[in-house]
Amino acid sequence: MTKLKKSLFLALLTIGVAMASCSDGDDESSKTIELTGGTQTTQTVFADETTLHNGIKFTATEAWTATITEVATTKAAAGRVDWVELSAYSGGAGEFTLTMTLQPNLTGQSRKAEIRIVCGDTTIVIVIEQKGTTQDGTLQKMIRKVIYEYTDNEDEYKSSNEYKSYEFKYNSLGRIAECVRKNGPDASEANLKYTETIAFDYTIANEIRIQNRRIYHDGTSSDGEIEKSTVMLNEQGFATRITFPADYVGFEYNADNRLSKIDNTNTKDDYDKFWITLGYTDGLLTKTVYHENYHEDEVWEYTVDELYPNRYANDKLNIDPNGFLLDIDDDYQMLYIMRLFGNGSKCYLEKIDYEMDSEGRPESIYTTPNETVHENYTYIKYTETVHPVVYAFDNNGYVTTMSWNEPFKKIRVDYDVIVGNTLKRPGYPEYGYEYTTTNERETEVETNKNIIKYSFIYNK
């Protein structure tokens, strides 16, 4: 064989070997990527399902990349698919399980996406279809409005009554585009204190731009100043940071993609710095610890049976009702409600821990010396600090109300004041004389409760 023929033979042999190693033909051993664990190339989920429990499992022999494209009639903005995301979009050789996260399908129509995983010359195509209905054939409900009502029974004037409403509007992909919050003593538009509009812009990938505008209705302020913030998202679509003009707050997650830390230490003033850690038991939130500079930690911890006696599954609603119950800063409470803080607790919280302060004895000034005065006052004594949360559901298992009571006793205190003849501040009789109290006795005059209720109203 001549030298030229040998060169041509070796070149052809090399090409043949390369083609054999990258071909996705019938020879199973030549594939650079293979599905494993029973992963199917066509998968269907219902409107209220937001994940594939087993994920996409495969083995790759070299570097791979994954892309998602829309195959339904309705295209996402800028050609992106916003309703399904993968836990990773590239990797090297090895065994992988990709977690798929879906937005609830609130459109009423089925939709499809095509996932293409490319490894060398081998391409795997998986089509995921999300139905427009739930498993029982009904349309997935989405929250239209949440109403909060606080009924104050401490005094006859109902001076602390409060009413809040949260009205949600959605974009074409079923994401919350706007929330209008109204606040007042009751549901009357005439008595509103303010209206707040929060707008959410998803145009930029892995980011949400938020604009917040509050209008006051008392005539003292109606400038409509807009507050802006930006939420950064990870590959699973969960918030990792919310940035304000002056600072930011960070969010971290555990291995189960549940919120594990709220970090508010990026502030100039050390006294304003704090961070919250969250702990879970089998996917159920059971512990939070509030850490603050120069203060002792505040620990909130209960057992699963104490917090979740009925184990009401937190998987029906497109929002998370627990976000209304947890003590979360207003600046990012809405992110929790919108389920942007990871998977959340598996069940609805059935206890709320809230301790009210009772008012003490009023301070009085006595300007007449050497007299005895009988006085009395009334204060409220709250009898419980942990309140059971009661849920009501419709026939399809959707929450209609969650409520709890704040029981209290109204206590009358009678006592005698013995006024001396020494001024509190010599030369200033208007500040009164020193005095002591005696014969103090308490009498229970009333037992009552304040009532707190959230009502959930759905789109038809």
For each residue, the residues with C-beta under 8 A, 3 or more apart:
1: 5 6 9
2: 5 6
3: 6 7
4: 7 8
5: 1 2 8 9
6: 1 2 3 9 10
7: 3 4 10 11
8: 4 5 11 12
9: 1 5 6 12 13
10: 6 7 13 14
11: 7 8 14 15
12: 8 9 15 16
13: 9 10 16 17
14: 10 11 17 18
15: 11 12 18 19
16: 12 13 19 20
17: 13 14 20 21
18: 14 15 21 22
19: 15 16 22 23
20: 16 17 23 27 30
21: 17 18 30 32 120
22: 18 19 30 32 120 121 122
23: 19 20 27 30 121
24: 30 31 121 122 123
25: 30
26:
27: 20 23 30 31
28: 31 34
29:
30: 20 21 22 23 24 25 27
31: 24 27 28 34 122
32: 21 22 60 61 62 119 120 121 122
33: 58 59 60 61 64 117 119 120 122 124
34: 28 31 58 59
35: 39 40 41 56 57 58 124
36: 39 57 58 59 95
37: 54 57 97
38: 54 57
39: 35 36 54 55 56 57 58 126
40: 35 43 126
41: 35 124 125 126 127
42: 126 127 129
43: 40 52 126 127 128 129
44: 128 129 130 131
45: 49 52 102 128 129 130 131
46: 49 130 131 133 134 135
47: 104 105 106 130 131 132 133 134 139 140
48: 104 105 134 135 140 315 316
49: 45 46 102 130
50: 101 102 103 104
51: 99 100 101 102
52: 43 45 55 56 99 100 128
53:
54: 37 38 39 57 97
55: 39 52 87 97 98 99 100
56: 35 39 52 86 96 97 98 100 115 117 126
57: 35 36 37 38 39 54 95 96 97 98
58: 33 34 35 36 39 95 96 98 117 124
59: 33 34 36 94 95 96
60: 32 33 63 64 91 92 93 94 96 119
61: 32 33 93 119 120
62: 32 92 93 119 120
63: 60 90 91 92 93 119
64: 33 60 90 91 92 117 118 119
65: 89 90 117 118
66: 86 88 89 90 98 115 116 117 118
67: 89 115 116 118
68: 81 84 85 86 113 114 115 116
69: 79 81 113 114 116
70: 74 75 76 79 81 111 112 113 114
71: 112 113 114 127
72: 75 109 110 111 112 113
73:
74: 70 107 109 111 172
75: 70 72 79
76: 70 79 80 81 82 83 173
77: 80 82 202 203
78: 203
79: 69 70 75 76
80: 76 77 205
81: 68 69 70 76 84 113
82: 76 77 103 173 175 202
83: 76 102 103 105 111 113 130 173 174
84: 68 81 100 101 102 103 113 128 130
85: 68 100 101 102 235 236 237
86: 56 66 68 89 98 99 100 101 115 235
87: 55 98 99 100 101 235 236
88: 66 91 96 98 235
89: 65 66 67 86 235
90: 63 64 65 66
91: 60 63 64 88 94 96
92: 60 62 63 64
93: 60 61 62 63
94: 59 60 91
95: 36 57 58 59
96: 56 57 58 59 60 88 91
97: 37 54 55 56 57
98: 55 56 57 58 66 86 87 88
99: 51 52 55 86 87 236
100: 51 52 55 56 84 85 86 87 115 128
101: 50 51 84 85 86 87 236 237
102: 45 49 50 51 83 84 85 105 128 130
103: 50 82 83 84 173 174 175
104: 47 48 50 140 142 174 318
105: 47 48 83 102 109 110 111 130 131 132 140 174
106: 47 140 142 170 174 318
107: 74 111 132 172 173 174
108: 132 133 139 140
109: 72 74 105 132
110: 72 105 129 130 131 132
111: 70 72 74 83 105 107 129 130 132
112: 70 71 72 127 128 129 130
113: 68 69 70 71 72 81 83 84 127 128
114: 68 69 70 71 125 126 127 128
115: 56 66 67 68 86 100 125 126 127 128
116: 66 67 68 69 123 124 125
117: 33 56 58 64 65 66 123 124 126
118: 64 65 66 67 122 123
119: 32 33 60 61 62 63 64 122 123 124
120: 21 22 32 33 61 62
121: 22 23 24 32
122: 22 24 31 32 33 118 119
123: 24 116 117 118 119
124: 33 35 41 58 116 117 119
125: 41 114 115 116
126: 39 40 41 42 43 56 114 115 117
127: 41 42 43 71 112 113 114 115
128: 43 44 45 52 84 100 102 112 113 114 115
129: 42 43 44 45 110 111 112
130: 44 45 46 47 49 83 84 102 105 110 111 112
131: 44 45 46 47 105 110 134
132: 47 105 107 108 109 110 111 139 140
133: 46 47 108 136 137 138 139 140
134: 46 47 48 131 137 138 139 140
135: 46 48
136: 133 396
137: 133 134
138: 133 134 141 396
139: 47 108 132 133 134
140: 47 48 104 105 106 108 132 133 134 318
141: 138 317 396 398 458 459
142: 104 106 168 170 174 318 458 459
143: 146 168 317 318 319 456 457 458 459
144: 167 168 457 458 459
145: 165 166 167 168 456 457
146: 143 165 166 168 319 324 454 455 456 457
147: 163 164 165 166 187 454 455 457
148: 162 163 164 165 166 324 452 453 454
149: 162 163 451 452 453 455
150: 160 161 162 163 450 451 452
151: 158 161 450 451 452 453
152: 155 158 159 160 161 162 450
153: 158 448 449 450 451
154: 160 380 408 410 448 450
155: 152 158 159
156:
157:
158: 151 152 153 155 161 185
159: 152 155
160: 150 152 154
161: 150 151 152 158 185 186
162: 148 149 150 152 183 184 185
163: 147 148 149 150 182 183 184 185 186 187
164: 147 148 181 182 183
165: 145 146 147 148 180 181 182 187
166: 145 146 147 148 179 180 181 337
167: 144 145 179 180 181 182
168: 142 143 144 145 146 176 178 179 319
169: 176 177 178 179 180
170: 106 142 174 175 176 177
171: 174 175 177 202
172: 74 107
173: 76 82 83 103 107
174: 83 103 104 105 106 107 142 170 171 318
175: 82 103 170 171 200 202
176: 168 169 170 179 200 319 338
177: 169 170 171 199 200
178: 168 169 197 198 199 200
179: 166 167 168 169 176 197 198 200 334
180: 165 166 167 169 195 196 197 198
181: 164 165 166 167 195 196 197 198
182: 163 164 165 167 192 194 195 196
183: 162 163 164 192 193 194 195 196
184: 162 163 187 188 191 192 193
185: 158 161 162 163 191 193
186: 161 163 191
187: 147 163 165 184
188: 184 191 192
189: 192
190:
191: 184 185 186 188
192: 182 183 184 188 189 195 217
193: 183 184 185 216 217 218
194: 182 183 214 215 216 217
195: 180 181 182 183 192 214 215 217
196: 180 181 182 183 212 213 214 215
197: 178 179 180 181 212 213 214
198: 178 179 180 181 210 211 212 334
199: 177 178 210 211 212
200: 175 176 177 178 179 208 209 210
201: 204 208 209 210 211
202: 77 82 171 175 207 208
203: 77 78 209
204: 201 207 209
205: 80
206: 232 233 234 235
207: 202 204 230 231 232 233
208: 200 201 202 230 231 233 239 340
209: 200 201 203 204 228 230
210: 198 199 200 201 228 229 230 231 242
211: 198 199 201 226 227 228
212: 196 197 198 199 226 227 228 229
213: 196 197 224 225 226 227
214: 194 195 196 197 224 225 227
215: 194 195 196 222 224
216: 193 194 219 220 221 222
217: 192 193 194 195 222
218: 193 221
219: 216 222
220: 216
221: 216 218
222: 215 216 217 219
223:
224: 213 214 215
225: 213 214
226: 211 212 213
227: 211 212 213 214 244
228: 209 210 211 212 245
229: 210 212 242 243 244 331
230: 207 208 209 210 242 243
231: 207 208 210 239 241 242 243 335 340
232: 206 207 239 240 241 242 243
233: 206 207 208 236 237 238 239 240 340
234: 206 237 238 240 253
235: 85 86 87 88 89 206
236: 85 87 99 101 233 257 342
237: 85 101 233 234 340
238: 233 234 251 253 257 340 341 342
239: 208 231 232 233 242 251 332 335 340 341
240: 232 233 234 250 251 252
241: 231 232 248 249 250 251
242: 210 229 230 231 232 239 248 249 251 331 332 335
243: 229 230 231 232 247 248
244: 227 229 247 248 331
245: 228
246:
247: 243 244 266 267 268
248: 241 242 243 244 266
249: 241 242 262 263 264 266 329 331 332
250: 240 241 261 262 263 266
251: 238 239 240 241 242 259 261 262 263 341
252: 240 259 260 261 263
253: 234 238 256 257 258 259 260 342
254: 257 258 260 280
255:
256: 253 280 283 343
257: 236 238 253 254 342 343
258: 253 254 278 280 283 285 342 343 344 345
259: 251 252 253 262 278 336 341 342 344
260: 252 253 254 277 278 279
261: 250 251 252 275 276 277 278
262: 249 250 251 259 275 276 278 328 332
263: 249 250 251 252 266 275
264: 249 267 272 273 274 275 329
265: 273 274 275
266: 247 248 249 250 263
267: 247 264 272 273
268: 247 272
269: 272 273
270: 273 293 294
271: 293 294
272: 264 267 268 269
273: 264 265 267 269 270 292 293
274: 264 265 290 291 292 293
275: 261 262 263 264 265 291
276: 261 262 288 289 290 291
277: 260 261 288 289 291
278: 258 259 260 261 262 285 287 288
279: 260 285 286 287 288 289 301
280: 254 256 258 283 284 285 286 287 345
281: 284 286 303 304
282: 304 346
283: 256 258 280 343 345 346
284: 280 281 304 307 308 345 346 347
285: 258 278 279 280 288 307 322 344 345 349
286: 279 280 281 301 302 303 304 307
287: 278 279 280 299 300 301 302
288: 276 277 278 279 285 299 300 301 326
289: 276 277 279 297 298 299 300
290: 274 276 297 298 299 300
291: 274 275 276 277 297
292: 273 274 295 297 298
293: 270 271 273 274
294: 270 271
295: 292 298
296:
297: 289 290 291 292
298: 289 290 292 295
299: 287 288 289 290
300: 287 288 289 290 353
301: 279 286 287 288
302: 286 287 306 307 351
303: 281 286 306 307
304: 281 282 284 286 307 308
305: 308 309
306: 302 303 309 351
307: 284 285 286 302 303 304 349 350 351
308: 284 304 305 311 312 347 348 349 350
309: 305 306 350
310: 350 391
311: 308 347
312: 308 347 348 350 391
313: 316 346 347 348
314: 317 320 321 322 344 345 346 347 348
315: 48 346
316: 48 313 397 398 399
317: 141 143 314 320 321 398 399 456
318: 104 106 140 142 143 174 339
319: 143 146 168 176 323 337 338 339
320: 314 317 323 336 337 338 339 344
321: 314 317 324 325 348 399 402 454 456
322: 285 314 325 326 336 344 345 348 349
323: 319 320 326 328 333 334 336 337 338
324: 146 148 321 337 402 454
325: 321 322 349 352 389 402
326: 288 322 323 336 349
327:
328: 262 323 332 333 336
329: 249 264 332 333
330: 333
331: 229 242 244 249
332: 239 242 249 262 328 329 335 336
333: 323 328 329 330 336 337
334: 179 198 323 337 338
335: 231 239 242 332 338 340 341
336: 259 320 322 323 326 328 332 333 339 340 341 344
337: 166 319 320 323 324 333 334
338: 176 319 320 323 334 335
339: 318 319 320 336 344
340: 208 231 233 237 238 239 335 336
341: 238 239 251 259 335 336 344
342: 236 238 253 257 258 259
343: 256 257 258 283 346
344: 258 259 285 314 320 322 336 339 341
345: 258 280 283 284 285 314 322 348 349
346: 282 283 284 313 314 315 343
347: 284 308 311 312 313 314
348: 308 312 313 314 321 322 345 389 391 399 402
349: 285 307 308 322 325 326 345 352 389
350: 307 308 309 310 312 388 389 391
351: 302 306 307 386 387 388 389
352: 325 349 386 387 389 404
353: 300 385 386
354: 385 387 406
355: 382 385
356: 380 382 406 408
357:
358: 379 380 381 382
359: 379 380
360: 379
361: 377 413
362: 377
363:
364: 375 417 432
365: 430 431 432
366: 371 373 417 419 432 433 435
367: 429 430 432 433
368: 371 419 433
369: 419 420 421 433
370: 419 420 421
371: 366 368 419
372: 416 417 418 419
373: 366 416 417 419
374: 414 415 416 417
375: 364 414 415 416 417
376: 412 413 414 415
377: 361 362 412 413
378: 410 411 412 413 445
379: 358 359 360 410 411 413
380: 154 356 358 359 408 409 410 411
381: 358 408 409 410 411
382: 355 356 358 385 406 407 408
383: 407 408 409
384: 387 406 407
385: 353 354 355 382
386: 351 352 353
387: 351 352 354 384 404 405 406
388: 350 351 404
389: 325 348 349 350 351 352 402 403 404
390: 402 403 404
391: 310 312 348 350 399 401 402
392: 399 400 401 402
393: 397 398 399 400
394: 397 398 400
395:
396: 136 138 141
397: 316 393 394
398: 141 316 317 393 394 456 458
399: 316 317 321 348 391 392 393 402 456
400: 392 393 394 455 456
401: 391 392 453 454 455 456
402: 321 324 325 348 389 390 391 392 399 453 454 456
403: 389 390 451 452 453 454
404: 352 387 388 389 390 452
405: 387 449 450 451 452
406: 354 356 382 384 387 449 450 451 452
407: 382 383 384 447 448 449
408: 154 356 380 381 382 383 447 448 449 450
409: 380 381 383 444 446 447
410: 154 378 379 380 381 444 445 446 447 448
411: 378 379 380 381 442 443 444 445
412: 376 377 378 442 443 444 445
413: 361 376 377 378 379 440 441 442 443
414: 374 375 376 439 440 441 443
415: 374 375 376 437 438 439 440 441
416: 372 373 374 375 437 438 439
417: 364 366 372 373 374 375 435 436 437
418: 372 435 436 437 438
419: 366 368 369 370 371 372 373 433 434 435
420: 369 370 433 434 435 436
421: 369 370 433
422: 433 434
423: 426 427 428 429 431 432 433 434
424: 428 431 432 433 434
425: 428 431
426: 423
427: 423
428: 423 424 425 431
429: 367 423 432
430: 365 367
431: 365 423 424 425 428
432: 364 365 366 367 423 424 429 435
433: 366 367 368 369 419 420 421 422 423 424
434: 419 420 422 423 424
435: 366 417 418 419 420 432
436: 417 418 420
437: 415 416 417 418 440
438: 415 416 418
439: 414 415 416
440: 413 414 415 437
441: 413 414 415
442: 411 412 413
443: 411 412 413 414
444: 409 410 411 412 447
445: 378 410 411 412
446: 409 410
447: 407 408 409 410 444
448: 153 154 407 408 410
449: 153 405 406 407 408
450: 150 151 152 153 154 405 406 408
451: 149 150 151 153 403 405 406
452: 148 149 150 151 403 404 405 406
453: 148 149 151 401 402 403
454: 146 147 148 321 324 401 402 403
455: 146 147 149 400 401
456: 143 145 146 317 321 398 399 400 401 402
457: 143 144 145 146 147
458: 141 142 143 144 398
459: 141 142 143 144
460:
